[in-house]
Amino acid sequence: MMRRSREGRPALALVPPLPPEPVAPSVSFCSHCGARPETTDTTSRVCRTCEFGLLLESAAEVAPAAGSAFLVLDSSLSICAVSAAAEELLATRETDAVNRHVTELLVPADAEAQGRENLAVAITWAARGDEGFRRAVVRPANTFGVRLTVRIAGCGPKRAALVVFE
Protein backbone atom coordinates (compact mmCIF):
# COMPACT_ATOMS: atom_id res chain seq x y z
CA MET A 1 0.00 0.00 0.00
CA MET A 2 1.32 3.43 -0.96
CA ARG A 3 2.04 5.90 1.83
CA ARG A 4 0.22 9.23 1.67
CA SER A 5 1.09 12.66 3.06
CA ARG A 6 -1.23 14.62 5.33
CA GLU A 7 -2.70 16.30 2.25
CA GLY A 8 -3.50 12.93 0.69
CA ARG A 9 -0.76 13.06 -1.97
CA PRO A 10 1.60 10.15 -2.50
CA ALA A 11 4.60 10.49 -0.18
CA LEU A 12 8.17 10.02 -1.34
CA ALA A 13 9.91 7.01 0.07
CA LEU A 14 13.64 6.99 0.68
CA VAL A 15 15.48 4.46 -1.43
CA PRO A 16 18.63 2.96 0.03
CA PRO A 17 21.76 3.80 -1.99
CA LEU A 18 22.95 1.24 -4.51
CA PRO A 19 26.10 -0.64 -3.62
CA PRO A 20 29.11 0.55 -5.63
CA GLU A 21 29.79 -1.40 -8.80
CA PRO A 22 33.01 -3.40 -8.68
CA VAL A 23 35.82 -1.80 -10.64
CA ALA A 24 37.41 -4.10 -13.19
CA PRO A 25 41.10 -4.60 -12.47
CA SER A 26 43.36 -2.85 -14.95
CA VAL A 27 46.73 -3.94 -16.27
CA SER A 28 49.55 -2.21 -18.07
CA PHE A 29 50.82 -3.40 -21.44
CA CYS A 30 53.27 -2.27 -24.11
CA SER A 31 51.80 -0.49 -27.15
CA HIS A 32 54.25 -2.31 -29.44
CA CYS A 33 54.87 -5.83 -28.14
CA GLY A 34 51.94 -6.26 -25.73
CA ALA A 35 54.23 -7.34 -22.87
CA ARG A 36 52.99 -6.65 -19.36
CA PRO A 37 55.58 -5.14 -17.02
CA GLU A 38 56.40 -7.21 -13.94
CA THR A 39 56.66 -4.14 -11.71
CA THR A 40 54.61 -0.99 -11.45
CA ASP A 41 57.61 1.30 -11.88
CA THR A 42 56.17 4.70 -12.74
CA THR A 43 59.50 6.35 -13.52
CA SER A 44 59.41 5.20 -17.13
CA ARG A 45 56.54 4.93 -19.61
CA VAL A 46 58.70 2.98 -22.11
CA CYS A 47 58.48 -0.82 -22.27
CA ARG A 48 61.54 -2.52 -20.82
CA THR A 49 60.93 -5.67 -22.87
CA CYS A 50 61.15 -4.22 -26.40
CA GLU A 51 62.38 -0.74 -25.39
CA PHE A 52 60.19 0.70 -28.12
CA GLY A 53 56.53 0.92 -27.09
CA LEU A 54 54.82 3.07 -24.50
CA LEU A 55 53.00 1.52 -21.55
CA LEU A 56 49.21 1.77 -21.70
CA GLU A 57 46.46 0.56 -19.36
CA SER A 58 43.17 -1.21 -19.96
CA ALA A 59 40.81 -3.58 -18.20
CA ALA A 60 42.45 -6.94 -17.63
CA GLU A 61 39.70 -8.77 -19.55
CA VAL A 62 40.49 -6.93 -22.81
CA ALA A 63 44.21 -6.22 -22.53
CA PRO A 64 46.24 -7.94 -25.24
CA ALA A 65 48.59 -10.78 -24.40
CA ALA A 66 52.26 -10.44 -25.21
CA GLY A 67 52.73 -10.86 -28.95
CA SER A 68 49.06 -10.19 -29.79
CA ALA A 69 47.93 -8.11 -32.74
CA PHE A 70 46.19 -4.85 -31.77
CA LEU A 71 45.70 -1.21 -32.71
CA VAL A 72 45.28 1.89 -30.55
CA LEU A 73 43.01 4.61 -31.97
CA ASP A 74 41.82 8.03 -30.86
CA SER A 75 38.23 9.29 -30.87
CA SER A 76 38.61 10.69 -34.40
CA LEU A 77 39.35 7.11 -35.59
CA SER A 78 43.01 7.90 -36.31
CA ILE A 79 45.55 5.18 -35.63
CA CYS A 80 47.92 6.04 -32.77
CA ALA A 81 49.84 2.75 -32.40
CA VAL A 82 50.17 -0.60 -34.17
CA SER A 83 51.59 -3.65 -32.40
CA ALA A 84 54.36 -5.64 -34.02
CA ALA A 85 51.97 -8.57 -34.61
CA ALA A 86 49.39 -6.25 -36.20
CA GLU A 87 52.08 -4.93 -38.55
CA GLU A 88 52.49 -8.48 -39.88
CA LEU A 89 48.77 -9.26 -39.91
CA LEU A 90 47.84 -6.07 -41.80
CA ALA A 91 51.00 -5.95 -43.95
CA THR A 92 51.94 -2.44 -42.88
CA ARG A 93 54.49 -0.69 -40.70
CA GLU A 94 53.54 1.39 -37.68
CA THR A 95 55.30 4.42 -39.15
CA ASP A 96 53.09 4.17 -42.25
CA ALA A 97 49.85 3.56 -40.32
CA VAL A 98 50.03 6.18 -37.54
CA ASN A 99 47.71 9.16 -38.12
CA ARG A 100 45.82 7.34 -40.88
CA HIS A 101 42.08 6.74 -40.59
CA VAL A 102 41.22 3.24 -39.38
CA THR A 103 39.20 2.50 -42.56
CA GLU A 104 42.44 2.68 -44.55
CA LEU A 105 43.47 -0.53 -42.74
CA LEU A 106 40.24 -2.15 -41.48
CA VAL A 107 36.66 -2.29 -42.70
CA PRO A 108 33.64 -4.24 -41.47
CA ALA A 109 33.62 -7.75 -42.89
CA ASP A 110 30.04 -7.52 -44.21
CA ALA A 111 29.28 -4.39 -46.22
CA GLU A 112 25.55 -5.21 -46.21
CA ALA A 113 25.38 -5.18 -42.40
CA GLN A 114 26.06 -1.43 -42.13
CA GLY A 115 29.00 -2.42 -40.01
CA ARG A 116 31.10 0.61 -40.89
CA GLU A 117 28.83 2.81 -38.77
CA ASN A 118 28.72 0.28 -35.94
CA LEU A 119 32.51 -0.20 -36.01
CA ALA A 120 33.05 3.56 -35.93
CA VAL A 121 30.57 4.00 -33.08
CA ALA A 122 32.16 1.20 -31.03
CA ILE A 123 35.63 2.72 -31.47
CA THR A 124 34.41 6.23 -30.65
CA TRP A 125 32.58 5.07 -27.51
CA ALA A 126 35.63 3.13 -26.34
CA ALA A 127 37.91 6.13 -26.95
CA ARG A 128 35.55 8.30 -24.89
CA GLY A 129 35.85 5.95 -21.93
CA ASP A 130 32.74 3.76 -22.06
CA GLU A 131 32.97 0.74 -19.79
CA GLY A 132 33.04 -2.83 -21.08
CA PHE A 133 33.94 -3.99 -24.55
CA ARG A 134 32.29 -4.82 -27.85
CA ARG A 135 33.10 -7.39 -30.50
CA ALA A 136 33.10 -6.82 -34.25
CA VAL A 137 34.03 -8.78 -37.35
CA VAL A 138 36.39 -6.92 -39.67
CA ARG A 139 38.69 -7.54 -42.59
CA PRO A 140 41.85 -5.82 -43.83
CA ALA A 141 40.85 -3.00 -46.22
CA ASN A 142 42.93 -4.44 -49.07
CA THR A 143 41.88 -8.10 -48.64
CA PHE A 144 38.66 -9.98 -49.37
CA GLY A 145 37.60 -13.33 -47.94
CA VAL A 146 39.35 -12.78 -44.61
CA ARG A 147 37.30 -12.41 -41.42
CA LEU A 148 38.88 -11.26 -38.16
CA THR A 149 37.09 -10.90 -34.84
CA VAL A 150 38.17 -7.96 -32.71
CA ARG A 151 37.48 -6.77 -29.16
CA ILE A 152 37.06 -3.02 -28.83
CA ALA A 153 37.53 -1.31 -25.46
CA GLY A 154 39.04 1.76 -23.90
CA CYS A 155 42.66 2.19 -22.86
CA GLY A 156 44.87 5.02 -21.67
CA PRO A 157 46.30 6.99 -19.79
CA LYS A 158 45.08 9.41 -22.44
CA ARG A 159 41.70 8.06 -23.49
CA ALA A 160 41.94 5.92 -26.59
CA ALA A 161 40.33 2.85 -28.12
CA LEU A 162 42.02 -0.53 -28.07
CA VAL A 163 41.21 -2.92 -30.95
CA VAL A 164 42.53 -6.40 -30.16
CA PHE A 165 42.49 -9.12 -32.84
CA GLU A 166 41.31 -12.45 -31.43
Stockholm file with secondary structure:
# STOCKHOLM 1.0

chainA/1-166         MMRRSREGRPALALVPPLPPEPVAPSVSFCSHCGARPETTDTTSRVCRTCEFGLLLESAAEVAPAAGSAFLVLDSSLSICAVSAAAEELLATRETDAVNRHVTELLVPADAEAQGRENLAVAITWAARGDEGFRRAVVRPANTFGVRLTVRIAGCGPKRAALVVFE
#=GR chainA/1-166 SS CCCBCTTSSBCCCCCCCCCCCCCCCEEEEETTTCCCCSSCCCSCCBCTTTSSSBEEEEETTTCCCTTCCEEEECTTSBEEEECHHHHHHHTCCHHHHTTSBGGGTEEESCGGGTHHHHHHHHHHHHHTTCSSEEEEEEEETTCSSCCEEEEEEEEBTTTEEEEEEC
#=GC SS_cons         CCCBCTTSSBCCCCCCCCCCCCCCCEEEEETTTCCCCSSCCCSCCBCTTTSSSBEEEEETTTCCCTTCCEEEECTTSBEEEECHHHHHHHTCCHHHHTTSBGGGTEEESCGGGTHHHHHHHHHHHHHTTCSSEEEEEEEETTCSSCCEEEEEEEEBTTTEEEEEEC
//
